[in-house]
Amino acid sequence: MVLIDDEYIKEGKKVTAHLLAAFRYGREDLDVLGLTFRKDLISMQYQVYPQEPDQPERPLTRLQERLKRKLGGNAYPFWFEIAPRSASSVTLQPAPGDTGKPCGVDYELKTMVNGMDCSVDKPKKHNSVRLAIRKLTYAPWEARSQPMVEVSKEFMMSPGLLHMEASLDKEMYYHGESIAVNVHLQNNSNKTVKKMKVSVIQVADICLFTTASYTCEVAKVESNEGFPVGPGATLSKVYSVCPLLRYNKDKRGLALDGQLKHEDTNLASSTIFRIDGNTSRENLGIVVQYKVKIKASIGGPLGGDLTAELPFTLTHAKPAETPDKKDRERLPSLIPQPGSEANPLDIDLIQLNDEGCNPLDDDDFIFEDFARTRMKGGENTEDHPSPSTHDNSLI
């Protein structure tokens, strides 16, 4: 929704919204001589006012209904429909002391009053609003084949094989879930296995003119329990690892979900490709994948390691769907009716709903009324994508 000032409506000025997604692969202070270290991935435009006659009419969403009721008749809706499997917001974790906008894929929404001297790339502050947003990846739960792998290693001047089988309890995990890794080791050689290491590896492919891969260990567990495993012995054990950002905040280049200002985020979700395989990696900017790596360390001369890898998907759970308006009207009211018996401890004494609004329509957001002040030249020279740093004649 865009709240347009009466002055712009009387003058009949055109108001447009622009959605931009770009992959920044260099610092902003290095942008010189018109050479920018960024690649535009998505660029979309929507004319908010006056509405074009050929624009299809769409029903308002639940949030748009509340915004329209709160802001009044000068609030106009707009929509952007992004193609499925498009680039998600991904930020590469900067090193301590790095300044400026970090590298990664970011989304920005620009709403501006069009004029003769106004451009999309550099709109004037007094007639535009910029808002940083992020696009996250989620996947509904579905039954997928359980990842499994079998590997063997033979040795020079030694009969028999060292055989290892590994599997995960499932293929898709949500952020914060622990990963159960089942390992079965069978030693038919005359070597001795000293220890086992299970780790979770993040692989981030930077898709530009050429593809560069960056790997980072985000979780690990090392175990000596049950070791050494001598000739003719076997070992079956389940290891548990949980990849979390709070244990990796000092690793530069780690891929994270898009970050807004100083809010907490998490490890980047796995990139999910289209089933038909027609996804262009160049249009994704950064491709993130995860795998579990199991390494058995073998003692003795020419022992080496026996390694197995299991790919898996790390993503967000599907958010709860918002019921349609007609479905919400059929739901029972949450406010106790007069004469009804209700536990006093169950009554919410703080009601933030508008008068006459269904409490089920509450979206838990609070409007802050800012003073409408006109920007003067030289004031507030910072150029950050935040509505609070611009003139509020257009919100």
C-alpha positions as CSV (number, residue, x, y, z in Angstrom):
1,M,0.0,0.0,0.0
2,V,1.1,3.5,-0.8
3,L,-0.2,6.6,1.0
4,I,-0.2,9.5,-1.4
5,D,-0.3,13.1,-0.3
6,D,-3.3,15.2,-1.3
7,E,-1.1,17.6,-3.1
8,Y,0.2,15.0,-5.5
9,I,-3.3,13.7,-6.2
10,K,-4.6,17.2,-7.0
11,E,-1.7,17.8,-9.3
12,G,-2.4,14.4,-11.0
13,K,1.2,13.3,-10.7
14,K,2.1,9.7,-11.5
15,V,3.3,7.4,-8.7
16,T,5.2,4.2,-9.5
17,A,6.7,1.4,-7.5
18,H,9.9,-0.3,-8.6
19,L,11.2,-3.7,-7.4
20,L,14.9,-4.2,-7.8
21,A,17.0,-7.3,-7.1
22,A,20.7,-7.0,-7.6
23,F,23.8,-9.1,-6.8
24,R,26.6,-6.9,-5.4
25,Y,30.0,-8.5,-5.6
26,G,32.2,-5.5,-4.6
27,R,32.3,-2.7,-2.1
28,E,30.4,0.5,-2.9
29,D,33.4,2.7,-2.3
30,L,35.1,0.9,-5.3
31,D,32.4,2.1,-7.7
32,V,34.3,4.6,-9.8
33,L,34.1,6.0,-13.3
34,G,30.7,4.5,-13.9
35,L,31.9,1.0,-13.2
36,T,29.7,-0.7,-10.5
37,F,30.3,-4.0,-9.0
38,R,26.7,-5.2,-9.2
39,K,24.5,-7.2,-11.5
40,D,20.8,-6.5,-11.8
41,L,18.8,-9.7,-11.5
42,I,15.2,-8.5,-11.3
43,S,13.7,-5.2,-12.4
44,M,9.9,-4.7,-12.2
45,Q,7.6,-1.6,-12.3
46,Y,4.0,-1.0,-11.2
47,Q,2.0,2.2,-11.7
48,V,0.2,2.9,-8.5
49,Y,-1.5,6.2,-9.3
50,P,-3.4,6.9,-11.5
51,Q,-4.3,3.3,-12.0
52,E,-4.1,2.1,-15.6
53,P,-7.3,0.9,-17.1
54,D,-5.8,-2.3,-18.4
55,Q,-4.6,-3.4,-15.0
56,P,-6.5,-6.4,-13.8
57,E,-8.4,-6.0,-10.6
58,R,-7.2,-8.1,-7.7
59,P,-8.8,-8.7,-4.3
60,L,-7.0,-7.1,-1.4
61,T,-5.0,-9.3,0.9
62,R,-5.7,-9.4,4.6
63,L,-2.9,-7.0,5.4
64,Q,-4.0,-4.6,2.6
65,E,-7.5,-4.5,3.9
66,R,-6.3,-3.4,7.3
67,L,-3.9,-0.8,5.8
68,K,-6.7,0.6,3.6
69,R,-9.0,0.9,6.6
70,K,-6.3,2.5,8.7
71,L,-4.8,4.9,6.2
72,G,-8.0,6.0,4.3
73,G,-8.9,6.7,0.7
74,N,-5.5,8.0,-0.3
75,A,-3.9,4.6,0.2
76,Y,-3.5,2.7,-3.0
77,P,-2.5,-1.0,-3.3
78,F,0.1,-2.5,-5.6
79,W,1.4,-6.0,-6.3
80,F,4.6,-7.6,-7.6
81,E,4.6,-11.3,-8.6
82,I,8.1,-12.7,-8.7
83,A,8.8,-15.8,-10.8
84,P,9.1,-19.0,-8.8
85,R,12.7,-20.2,-8.1
86,S,14.0,-16.7,-8.5
87,A,17.0,-15.4,-6.5
88,S,16.7,-15.3,-2.8
89,S,18.2,-12.8,-0.4
90,V,21.7,-14.0,0.5
91,T,24.4,-12.0,2.3
92,L,28.0,-13.0,2.5
93,Q,29.2,-12.5,6.1
94,P,31.7,-9.7,6.3
95,A,34.9,-9.8,8.3
96,P,35.1,-7.8,11.6
97,G,35.9,-4.2,10.7
98,D,34.5,-4.3,7.1
99,T,32.3,-1.2,6.3
100,G,29.6,-0.6,3.8
101,K,27.0,-2.8,2.3
102,P,28.1,-6.5,2.3
103,C,28.3,-8.5,-0.8
104,G,25.3,-10.6,-1.8
105,V,21.8,-10.5,-3.3
106,D,19.5,-7.9,-2.0
107,Y,16.0,-6.7,-2.8
108,E,14.9,-3.1,-2.7
109,L,11.5,-1.5,-3.2
110,K,11.4,2.1,-4.5
111,T,8.2,4.1,-4.6
112,M,8.5,7.5,-6.3
113,V,6.6,10.4,-7.7
114,N,7.6,10.7,-11.3
115,G,8.8,14.0,-12.7
116,M,10.7,15.4,-15.6
117,D,13.9,15.5,-13.5
118,C,13.5,12.2,-11.7
119,S,15.2,8.9,-12.6
120,V,14.8,5.5,-11.2
121,D,18.4,4.9,-10.4
122,K,18.9,8.2,-8.5
123,P,15.5,9.5,-7.4
124,K,15.3,12.7,-5.3
125,K,14.8,12.2,-1.6
126,H,11.9,14.6,-1.3
127,N,9.7,12.6,-3.6
128,S,10.7,9.0,-3.1
129,V,10.8,6.2,-0.5
130,R,13.1,3.3,-0.4
131,L,12.5,0.1,1.5
132,A,14.9,-2.8,1.9
133,I,13.1,-6.1,1.8
134,R,14.2,-9.7,1.7
135,K,13.0,-12.8,-0.1
136,L,13.5,-16.1,1.8
137,T,13.2,-19.7,0.6
138,Y,10.8,-22.1,2.3
139,A,9.7,-25.6,1.4
140,P,6.6,-27.6,2.6
141,W,7.4,-30.9,4.1
142,E,7.3,-33.8,1.6
143,A,8.5,-37.4,1.6
144,R,11.9,-37.6,-0.1
145,S,14.3,-40.5,-0.5
146,Q,16.6,-41.0,2.4
147,P,20.2,-40.0,1.5
148,M,22.5,-43.1,1.7
149,V,26.0,-43.8,0.5
150,E,28.5,-46.7,0.6
151,V,32.3,-46.3,0.1
152,S,35.2,-48.7,0.4
153,K,39.0,-48.3,0.5
154,E,41.6,-50.8,-0.5
155,F,45.3,-50.7,0.5
156,M,48.5,-51.5,-1.2
157,M,50.3,-54.5,0.2
158,S,47.3,-55.3,2.3
159,P,44.4,-57.7,1.7
160,G,40.8,-56.9,2.4
161,L,38.7,-53.7,2.3
162,L,37.6,-51.0,4.7
163,H,33.9,-50.5,4.1
164,M,31.6,-47.7,5.4
165,E,27.9,-47.1,5.0
166,A,26.3,-43.8,6.0
167,S,22.8,-42.4,5.9
168,L,20.7,-39.5,7.2
169,D,17.3,-39.9,8.9
170,K,15.7,-37.6,6.2
171,E,16.6,-35.4,3.3
172,M,15.1,-32.0,4.3
173,Y,15.8,-30.2,7.5
174,Y,14.6,-26.9,8.9
175,H,16.8,-24.3,10.5
176,G,17.6,-25.3,14.1
177,E,17.0,-29.0,13.6
178,S,19.6,-31.6,14.5
179,I,20.8,-33.9,11.8
180,A,21.1,-37.6,12.7
181,V,23.9,-39.3,10.8
182,N,24.0,-43.1,11.0
183,V,27.4,-44.7,10.3
184,H,28.3,-48.3,10.0
185,L,32.0,-49.2,9.7
186,Q,33.2,-52.7,8.7
187,N,37.0,-53.3,8.8
188,N,38.0,-56.3,6.7
189,S,41.6,-55.1,6.3
190,N,44.6,-55.3,8.6
191,K,44.5,-51.5,9.2
192,T,43.2,-49.7,12.3
193,V,40.7,-46.8,12.3
194,K,41.6,-44.3,14.9
195,K,38.7,-41.8,15.0
196,M,35.7,-40.4,13.2
197,K,34.8,-36.9,12.2
198,V,31.3,-35.8,11.0
199,S,30.9,-32.3,9.7
200,V,28.3,-30.1,7.9
201,I,29.7,-28.2,4.9
202,Q,28.2,-25.2,3.2
203,V,29.1,-24.8,-0.5
204,A,28.3,-21.3,-2.0
205,D,28.7,-21.0,-5.7
206,I,29.2,-17.4,-6.9
207,C,27.6,-17.3,-10.4
208,L,29.1,-14.4,-12.4
209,F,31.1,-14.5,-15.6
210,T,32.8,-17.7,-14.1
211,T,31.6,-19.8,-11.2
212,A,33.7,-19.8,-8.0
213,S,32.9,-22.1,-5.1
214,Y,33.5,-21.4,-1.5
215,T,33.2,-24.1,1.2
216,C,32.8,-23.5,4.9
217,E,32.4,-25.9,7.8
218,V,29.4,-24.9,9.8
219,A,29.1,-27.7,12.3
220,K,31.3,-30.7,13.3
221,V,31.6,-33.5,15.9
222,E,34.7,-35.6,16.5
223,S,34.5,-38.9,18.4
224,N,36.9,-41.4,19.8
225,E,34.2,-43.5,21.4
226,G,34.4,-47.1,20.2
227,F,37.8,-46.5,18.6
228,P,40.2,-47.8,17.6
229,V,38.4,-50.2,15.2
230,G,40.9,-53.0,14.6
231,P,41.1,-55.6,11.9
232,G,37.9,-57.7,11.6
233,A,35.9,-55.3,13.9
234,T,32.8,-53.3,13.1
235,L,31.3,-50.1,14.5
236,S,27.7,-48.8,14.3
237,K,26.9,-45.4,15.7
238,V,24.6,-42.4,15.3
239,Y,26.1,-38.9,15.4
240,S,24.1,-35.7,15.8
241,V,25.1,-32.4,14.4
242,C,23.2,-29.1,14.3
243,P,24.4,-26.2,11.9
244,L,23.8,-22.9,13.6
245,L,24.9,-19.4,12.9
246,R,25.8,-18.5,16.5
247,Y,28.8,-20.8,16.3
248,N,30.1,-19.3,13.0
249,K,29.8,-15.6,13.4
250,D,33.6,-15.1,12.9
251,K,33.8,-16.8,9.5
252,R,34.2,-14.4,6.6
253,G,32.4,-15.3,3.4
254,L,29.8,-17.5,5.0
255,A,26.4,-17.3,3.2
256,L,23.5,-16.0,5.3
257,D,19.9,-15.4,4.7
258,G,19.3,-11.7,3.7
259,Q,19.8,-9.4,6.7
260,L,17.7,-6.2,7.4
261,K,19.8,-3.6,9.3
262,H,21.0,-5.3,12.5
263,E,18.4,-8.0,12.9
264,D,19.5,-11.5,13.6
265,T,19.4,-14.0,10.7
266,N,20.5,-17.5,10.1
267,L,22.5,-19.6,7.7
268,A,21.5,-19.3,4.1
269,S,18.8,-21.7,2.9
270,S,19.6,-24.3,0.3
271,T,18.9,-23.1,-3.3
272,I,16.0,-25.1,-4.7
273,F,16.0,-25.6,-8.4
274,R,13.0,-26.1,-10.7
275,I,12.0,-29.7,-11.4
276,D,12.4,-29.3,-15.1
277,G,16.0,-28.1,-14.7
278,N,15.5,-24.9,-16.6
279,T,16.8,-22.7,-13.8
280,S,19.6,-20.4,-15.0
281,R,22.3,-20.3,-12.3
282,E,23.5,-16.9,-13.6
283,N,20.1,-15.4,-12.6
284,L,20.4,-16.7,-9.0
285,G,23.6,-14.8,-8.1
286,I,24.6,-17.2,-5.3
287,V,23.8,-20.9,-5.2
288,V,23.9,-22.4,-1.7
289,Q,24.1,-26.2,-1.0
290,Y,24.8,-28.3,2.0
291,K,26.3,-31.7,2.6
292,V,27.4,-34.0,5.5
293,K,30.9,-35.2,5.3
294,I,32.0,-38.3,7.2
295,K,35.7,-38.9,7.5
296,A,37.3,-42.0,9.1
297,S,41.0,-41.5,10.0
298,I,43.1,-44.6,9.4
299,G,46.3,-45.2,11.4
300,G,49.6,-46.6,10.2
301,P,51.8,-45.8,7.2
302,L,49.9,-45.1,4.0
303,G,46.7,-45.2,6.0
304,G,45.0,-42.0,4.9
305,D,41.2,-41.3,5.2
306,L,38.0,-42.9,4.1
307,T,35.5,-40.2,3.2
308,A,31.8,-40.2,2.4
309,E,29.4,-37.2,1.5
310,L,25.7,-36.9,1.8
311,P,23.9,-33.9,0.3
312,F,20.7,-32.6,2.0
313,T,18.4,-29.6,2.0
314,L,18.3,-26.9,4.7
315,T,15.4,-24.4,4.5
316,H,12.6,-22.7,6.3
317,A,9.2,-24.3,7.2
318,K,6.2,-23.2,5.2
319,P,4.5,-20.3,7.0
320,A,1.0,-20.7,8.2
321,E,-1.6,-19.7,5.5
322,T,-3.8,-16.7,6.1
323,P,-7.5,-17.6,6.0
324,D,-9.7,-15.8,3.5
325,K,-12.0,-13.1,4.7
326,K,-15.1,-15.2,4.3
327,D,-13.4,-18.0,6.3
328,R,-12.4,-15.6,9.1
329,E,-16.0,-14.3,9.4
330,R,-17.2,-17.9,10.1
331,L,-14.6,-18.3,12.9
332,P,-15.9,-17.7,16.5
333,S,-15.0,-14.5,18.2
334,L,-12.1,-14.4,20.6
335,I,-13.7,-11.8,22.8
336,P,-16.0,-13.2,25.6
337,Q,-19.6,-12.2,25.1
338,P,-21.6,-10.5,28.0
339,G,-23.1,-13.1,30.3
340,S,-20.7,-15.9,29.2
341,E,-18.6,-17.7,31.7
342,A,-14.9,-17.2,31.1
343,N,-11.8,-17.6,33.1
344,P,-10.6,-14.1,34.1
345,L,-7.0,-15.2,33.5
346,D,-7.8,-16.0,29.9
347,I,-9.2,-12.5,29.0
348,D,-6.8,-10.2,27.2
349,L,-7.2,-6.8,28.9
350,I,-5.0,-5.1,26.3
351,Q,-6.9,-4.7,23.0
352,L,-5.0,-3.0,20.1
353,N,-7.7,-3.6,17.5
354,D,-9.5,-0.8,15.8
355,E,-13.1,-0.2,16.9
356,G,-15.4,-2.6,15.2
357,C,-12.7,-4.8,13.8
358,N,-12.6,-8.6,14.1
359,P,-9.8,-9.5,16.5
360,L,-8.9,-12.3,14.1
361,D,-8.0,-9.7,11.5
362,D,-5.2,-8.4,13.8
363,D,-1.8,-8.7,12.2
364,D,0.2,-7.6,15.2
365,F,1.6,-4.4,13.7
366,I,1.6,-0.9,15.2
367,F,1.6,2.3,13.2
368,E,3.9,5.1,14.3
369,D,2.7,8.6,13.3
370,F,5.7,10.6,12.2
371,A,5.6,14.4,12.0
372,R,5.2,15.6,8.4
373,T,8.2,17.7,7.9
374,R,9.6,18.9,4.6
375,M,13.2,18.1,4.0
376,K,15.5,21.1,3.6
377,G,18.7,21.2,1.5
378,G,21.7,19.8,3.3
379,E,19.7,18.0,6.0
380,N,19.9,14.3,6.5
381,T,22.5,13.6,3.8
382,E,22.6,9.8,4.5
383,D,21.1,7.7,1.8
384,H,19.9,4.5,3.4
385,P,16.9,2.5,2.2
386,S,14.6,3.3,5.1
387,P,11.3,5.2,5.0
388,S,12.1,7.1,8.3
389,T,15.0,8.9,6.6
390,H,12.9,10.5,3.9
391,D,10.0,12.9,3.6
392,N,6.8,11.3,4.7
393,S,4.5,12.9,2.1
394,L,4.6,9.5,0.4
395,I,4.8,6.4,2.6
